[in-house]
Amino acid sequence: MADEIPQATPEVLPISTSFAIPAPVVNWVIAFVAALAIFLVVQLFWKQKRSKGDSLLLVGPSDSGKTALFSKLVYGKSTPTNTSLQTNVSYANPTVTKPLRIIDVPGHPRIRGQLTEYLPQAKTVAFVVDSNTISRTGVAAAEHLHQIIHAITSLPPSQTAPSIVILCNKADLLKTSASSGSAESLAVIRVKTVLERELEKRRSAQSGGVNVEGLGEEGERMELGGLECGDGNAPFRFEDWEGGEITFLGTSVRPGSSEEKAELDEKSEGTGGLSGLLEWLEENF
């Protein structure tokens, strides 16, 4: 019988050797994963550190109806009011189903600067304007709103900017017709048109090299900004404002405690009153 020739056993390479990854690539992957993990941790920490307000801040010119609105939300009824010279703070009555802290800041030009003190506490800034007199007071109302916009857009990154809602108040005093729609919608159109026109004038003055100023606390003058809108070539429009969305709502509150005024207030509620505002608060707080 012939001698058997032994067969060579094939060499089997380890799997780790056949799929070996170069050391530089491994180091790069490890560095990338570590950097990504650090970035995610920092982002999470930053979001947790960002302070968020939880209050509704009522601001706006004097005689716009802020205190009457504050009284209606807090006490559930309108009461006789005078021009406020101090800030009112309280919680809304059960009409608002969620806990809601309301801060009413006076609109007098020399003390309205208190806005900046309460701004970090605000989730929403409600700018209250008299829709019945806006044609005459538009310039002053626009300056006041510009001051508020400037304050909000100047907040540090650690502060979550509050949303803005413009309350076109005293809508029940407007004369309406079948073609004009509801008093609330007419109030919104009037206020929005006037404010956009006056803010565009202020923005154009700035682009032309004219310093636009506002009157702050204790009468000091300060330069105002924050009206960036679109590409800068089109007129100012709230829809194009780069600071975020601005909501417009028509409202009406009849101040007073007499039976006659109570009846008028009840009628006002029936045609809208604060129903739109209460719905908005329910959805956003």
Buried (B, 14 or more C-beta within 10 A) or exposed (E): EEEEEEEEEEEEEEEEEEEEEEEEEEEEEEEEEEEEEEEEEEEEEEEEEEEEBEBBBBBBBBBBBBBBBBBBBBEEEBBEBEEBEEBBBBEBEEBBEEEBBBBBBBBBBEBBBBBBEBBBBBBBBBBBBBBBBBEEBBEBBBBBBBBBBBBBBBBEEEBBBBBBBBBBBBBBBBEBEEEEEBBBBBBBBBBBEBBBBBBBBBBBEBEEEEEBBBBBBEEEEEEBEBBBBEEEEEBBEBEEBEBEEBBBBBBBBBBBEEEEBBEBBEEBBEBBBBBBBBEBBEEEB
